[in-house]
């Protein structure tokens, strides 16, 4: 899901959103193409306007942040894992395996 998809699902134009929040249409476009990231205050307003919970808007934000940062998941994982102990790395790996097994059982992941 993207900011643009949330906006379209809400049946709104960029102009509608910019008027409701009080920021320029170019700023909305910059959020949608990941050239800029919204503040927490803007995220809160977007969640309200798009009628989604804050967790969903944060997921979209994180996806856009990931895209803005180059979209390289391997580098992101290396960065995360290099900052934790071996025990914490093991816990993270076990959680990933658990999640993937659950998704496989649900038929979401092969």
ZAPA-350087 format. One record per residue: x, y, z of N, C-alpha, C, O, CB in turn; residue in one letter. Coordinates in steps of 0.001 Angstrom, whole numbers, padded with zeros to 6 digits, always signed. Glycine has a CB too. Example, Ala and Ser with C-alpha at 12.3 -4.5 7.8 and 13.67 -1.06 7.14 Angstrom:
// residues 2
+013190-005690+007800+012300-004500+007800+013200-003300+007800+014236-003319+008465+011308-004473+009046A/+012850-002250+007080+013670-001060+007140+012900+000030+007870+013409+001138+008039+014084-000598+005725S/
***
This chain:
// residues 110
+000851-001181+000000+000000+000000+000000+000892+001238+000000+001951+001248+000626-000966+000002+001228X/+000461+002266-000697+001197+003526-000764+000295+004676-000327-000917+004510-000186+001736+003772-002194X/+000903+005849-000113+000094+007030+000217-000897+007330-000909-002044+007694-000652+001003+008260+000474X/-000452+007178-002144-001322+007441-003288-002511+006473-003293-003648+006879-003531-000528+007325-004608X/-002238+005199-003031-003323+004214-003001-004306+004502-001871-005516+004360-002049-002754+002802-002848X/-003790+004905-000711-004685+005269+000396-005578+006440+000004-006779+006441+000276-003871+005623+001657X/-004972+007435-000638-005743+008616-001057-006823+008222-002046-007977+008631-001914-004821+009681-001682X/-006444+007419-003044-007418+007009-004064-008517+006129-003460-009689+006251-003816-006710+006255-005207X/-008120+005234-002533-009122+004393-001857-010119+005243-001073-011281+004869-000917-008433+003390-000911X/-009650+006392-000581-010533+007303+000164-011367+008173-000782-012212+008949-000336-009703+008199+001102X/-011123+008038-002096-011880+008809-003081-011511+010283-003112-012348+011133-003415-013342+008676-002808X/-010262+010584-002799-009813+011972-002717-008785+012302-003786-008042+011434-004247-009234+012253-001346X/-008757+013559-004169-007722+014048-005071-006598+014643-004231-006754+014868-003031-008295+015100-006076X/-005477+014891-004873-004368+015549-004184-004815+016918-003686-004446+017337-002590-003137+015684-005119X/-005605+017605-004490-006102+018923-004104-006997+018835-002864-006916+019688-001980-006872+019562-005269X/-007849+017805-002794-008703+017608-001617-007857+017467-000351-008124+018108+000665-009597+016362-001801X/-006835+016618-000431-005987+016351+000731-005223+017606+001138-005118+017922+002324-005005+015204+000430X/-004692+018319+000149-003914+019524+000468-004780+020565+001165-004321+021248+002080-003299+020122-000806X/-006029+020686+000734-006944+021639+001375-007281+021215+002807-007323+022049+003712-008235+021772+000551X/-007522+019913+003008-007892+019425+004336-006756+019590+005347-006995+019864+006523-008301+017961+004258X/-005511+019419+004872-004363+019512+005776-003784+020925+005820-003185+021331+006817-003283+018526+005351X/-003970+021665+004732-003431+023023+004688-001989+023070+004223-001215+023923+004659-003538+023661+006040X/-001625+022141+003328-000291+022159+002724-000439+022108+001208-001520+021815+000698+000581+020967+003239X/+000627+022388+000499+000549+022485-000961+000360+021115-001614+000712+020081-001046+001811+023150-001510X/-000204+021137-002816-000353+019895-003579+001019+019302-003907+001169+018081-003954-001153+020148-004880X/+002012+020152-004131+003350+019632-004443+003927+018855-003258+004675+017895-003445+004300+020785-004831X/+003579+019271-002043+004040+018532-000863+003368+017164-000806+004020+016167-000494+003748+019329+000432X/+002085+017110-001102+001374+015824-001136+002008+014917-002184+002268+013745-001914-000140+016031-001439X/+002258+015453-003381+002916+014671-004429+004284+014165-003963+004659+013030-004257+003071+015514-005707X/+005021+014998-003241+006354+014587-002778+006256+013449-001763+007144+012598-001704+007100+015784-002157X/+005185+013424-000962+004967+012288-000064+004654+011029-000877+005143+009941-000575+003814+012592+000934X/+003836+011200-001905+003401+010050-002697+004530+009451-003544+004514+008255-003836+002253+010457-003597X/+005501+010268-003937+006603+009712-004735+007862+009481-003901+008934+009231-004452+006925+010642-005899X/+007736+009563-002590+008808+009277-001625+009986+010241-001682+011061+009921-001174+009313+007895-001844X/+009810+011416-002291+010910+012382-002282+010967+013154-000964+011987+013755-000627+010765+013357-003452X/+009853+013130-000223+009774+013729+001118+008967+012810+002002+008116+012059+001525+009138+015157+001078X/+009238+012871+003293+008471+012068+004243+007672+012982+005167+008198+013984+005650+009405+011149+005066X/+006409+012646+005415+005578+013477+006291+005988+013369+007757+006561+012369+008190+004118+013089+006143X/+005681+014416+008500+005921+014426+009950+004857+013579+010643+003878+013168+010021+005914+015887+010512X/+005054+013326+011918+004063+012571+012701+002722+013301+012699+001669+012670+012601+004557+012360+014160X/+002760+014616+012805+001532+015415+012779+000776+015210+011462-000441+015030+011463+001860+016910+012977X/+001496+015239+010349+000872+015036+009033+000375+013597+008916-000712+013360+008387+001876+015360+007885X/+001159+012634+009403+000724+011234+009356-000589+011050+010101-001476+010335+009634+001799+010314+009951X/-000716+011691+011253-001944+011613+012042-003123+012161+011244-004203+011570+011228-001788+012385+013366X/-002906+013287+010591-003969+013890+009777-004313+013010+008578-005485+012853+008234-003547+015286+009297X/-003291+012437+007943-003545+011556+006796-004345+010330+007216-005258+009914+006503-002222+011122+006146X/-004013+009748+008366-004761+008583+008856-006234+008937+009040-007121+008167+008670-004163+008071+010189X/-006483+010112+009615-007868+010561+009832-008574+010789+008494-009701+010333+008299-007894+011862+010676X/-007923+011480+007591-008525+011807+006294-008778+010549+005460-009818+010424+004812-007621+012774+005518X/-007810+009610+005481-007932+008391+004686-008757+007310+005397-009039+006253+004832-006550+007850+004359X/-009140+007600+006660-009958+006671+007452-009262+005312+007622-009852+004253+007407-011333+006476+006786X/-007991+005387+008015-007226+004177+008334-006628+004363+009722-006492+005488+010202-006101+003896+007260X/-006273+003253+010361-005668+003398+011682-004211+003836+011542-003606+003736+010475-005763+002073+012476X/-003679+004320+012647-002336+004887+012628-001293+003821+012299-000273+004125+011681-002017+005541+013972X/-001539+002582+012706-000606+001498+012397-000464+001322+010883+000641+001121+010379-001077+000181+013046X/-001577+001398+010168-001523+001255+008708-000757+002410+008076+000046+002197+007168-002942+001182+008121X/-000996+003627+008547-000298+004781+007983+001204+004680+008286+002027+005095+007469-000884+006108+008550X/+001562+004136+009442+002980+003943+009762+003622+002894+008867+004784+003031+008486+003141+003541+011223X/+002885+001863+008534+003394+000846+007613+003678+001476+006254+004722+001224+005653+002386-000323+007470X/+002756+002286+005778+002952+002976+004504+004156+003913+004595+004983+003966+003685+001680+003765+004107X/+004243+004648+005699+005381+005553+005922+006694+004775+005857+007639+005199+005192+005251+006274+007291X/+006751+003644+006545+007983+002855+006550+008327+002330+005167+009502+002272+004806+007859+001698+007519X/+007320+001945+004385+007561+001517+003007+008139+002663+002173+009063+002464+001384+006257+001002+002369X/+007588+003853+002356+008093+005017+001619+009499+005386+002087+010352+005745+001275+007145+006220+001793X/+009739+005298+003390+011072+005594+003928+012081+004613+003357+013189+004998+002984+011076+005533+005479X/+011698+003352+003289+012565+002322+002724+012874+002639+001262+014023+002536+000833+011908+000927+002848X/+011845+003028+000491+012046+003382-000918+012944+004611-001044+013824+004660-001903+010692+003641-001609X/+012715+005597-000187+013510+006825-000225+014975+006539+000088+015872+007175-000465+012951+007854+000764X/+015207+005581+000978+016572+005232+001377+017257+004287+000392+018358+003808+000665+016557+004603+002747X/+016636+004020-000724+017265+003200-001747+016655+001830-001937+016951+001144-002916+018679+003041-001430X/+015806+001426-001011+015087+000175-001181+015946-001075-001141+015545-002101-001689+014367+000209-002450X/+017099-001030-000519+017969-002193-000466+017779-002906+000868+018358-002514+001881+019448-001786-000666X/+016963-003953+000856+016623-004644+002100+017838-005327+002718+017957-005391+003942+015526-005671+001848X/+018741-005836+001884+019922-006496+002433+020744-005532+003272+021159-005870+004380+020779-007078+001313X/+020982-004331+002749+021746-003332+003505+021025-002916+004773+021654-002702+005809+022016-002107+002644X/+019708-002802+004695+018921-002432+005876+019023-003515+006949+019192-003210+008129+017441-002199+005492X/+018922-004771+006540+019037-005869+007498+020430-005937+008112+020566-006156+009315+018704-007193+006824X/+021453-005753+007306+022820-005756+007815+022996-004647+008838+023611-004851+009885+023831-005595+006667X/+022455-003466+008533+022553-002331+009454+021856-002646+010781+022393-002361+011852+021940-001065+008817X/+020681-003226+010707+019932-003561+011920+020676-004618+012728+020872-004467+013934+018516-004058+011567X/+021086-005683+012058+021718-006800+012760+023091-006448+013318+023520-007034+014312+021842-007979+011833X/+023780-005505+012697+025110-005142+013188+025037-004369+014501+026044-004218+015193+025847-004314+012142X/+023864-003887+014840+023691-003108+016068+023126-003891+017236+022807-003318+018277+022807-001955+015799X/+022998-005219+017064+022456-006037+018141+023404-007197+018445+024246-007562+017624+021053-006564+017771X/+023248-007763+019637+024109-008877+020058+023780-010148+019274+022765-010217+018580+023954-009135+021573X/+024640-011138+019393+024411-012445+018739+023118-013083+019256+022370-013688+018488+025616-013405+018988X/+022861-012945+020553+021624-013492+021117+020402-012806+020506+019416-013461+020170+021613-013331+022652X/+020479-011485+020367+019363-010738+019767+019207-011092+018291+018086-011160+017786+019580-009217+019927X/+020320-011317+017597+020252-011739+016195+019515-013070+016080+018700-013265+015178+021672-011856+015590X/+019812-013986+017008+019154-015286+017022+017657-015138+017264+016853-015811+016618+019773-016184+018089X/+017282-014265+018187+015862-014014+018474+015167-013451+017236+014063-013871+016891+015705-013035+019672X/+015817-012502+016575+015241-011898+015360+015044-012970+014293+013979-013053+013682+016154-010756+014818X/+016064-013786+014069+015968-014844+013062+014850-015824+013404+014078-016212+012527+017305-015590+012939X/+014758-016225+014662+013692-017144+015074+012314-016534+014846+011385-017239+014450+013857-017522+016547X/+012171-015241+015089+010886-014574+014853+010551-014521+013370+009399-014717+012985+010906-013159+015431X/+011548-014257+012538+011316-014240+011085+010875-015623+010621+009915-015745+009860+012599-013794+010319X/+011564-016659+011072+011202-018035+010708+009776-018351+011163+009002-018947+010414+012198-019043+011332X/+009432-017951+012386+008081-018179+012920+007025-017480+012058+005987-018064+011745+007987-017679+014380X/+007292-016247+011683+006349-015484+010854+006182-016142+009489+005063-016282+008996+006828-014025+010684X/+007297-016547+008879+007219-017184+007565+006470-018519+007626+005707-018842+006715+008623-017402+007004X/+006683-019289+008687+005940-020545+008847+004449-020270+008971+003633-020974+008377+006440-021321+010082X/+004094-019251+009736+002694-018878+009905+002077-018458+008575+000960-018858+008247+002563-017748+010929X/+002812-017648+007810+002307-017197+006507+002142-018379+005554+001192-018432+004774+003259-016146+005890X/+003080-019328+005627+002994-020511+004775+001750-021323+005116+001044-021796+004225+004256-021378+004923X/+001485-021482+006419+000295-022212+006863-000982-021512+006417-001986-022169+006143+000301-022365+008384X/-000951-020191+006342-002111-019423+005896-002223-019404+004367-003205-018907+003816-002029-017991+006432X/-001204-019951+003688-001206-019974+002223-000765-018664+001598-000960-018453+000401-002572-020319+001725X/-000172-017778+002395+000253-016472+001901+001660-016544+001320+002010-015785+000417+000197-015430+003024X/+002454-017457+001843+003856-017557+001468+004146-019002+001086+003704-019925+001771+004790-017082+002626X/+004872-019204+000016+005222-020570-000441+006523-021010+000172+006983-022122-000088+005322-020637-001979X/
***
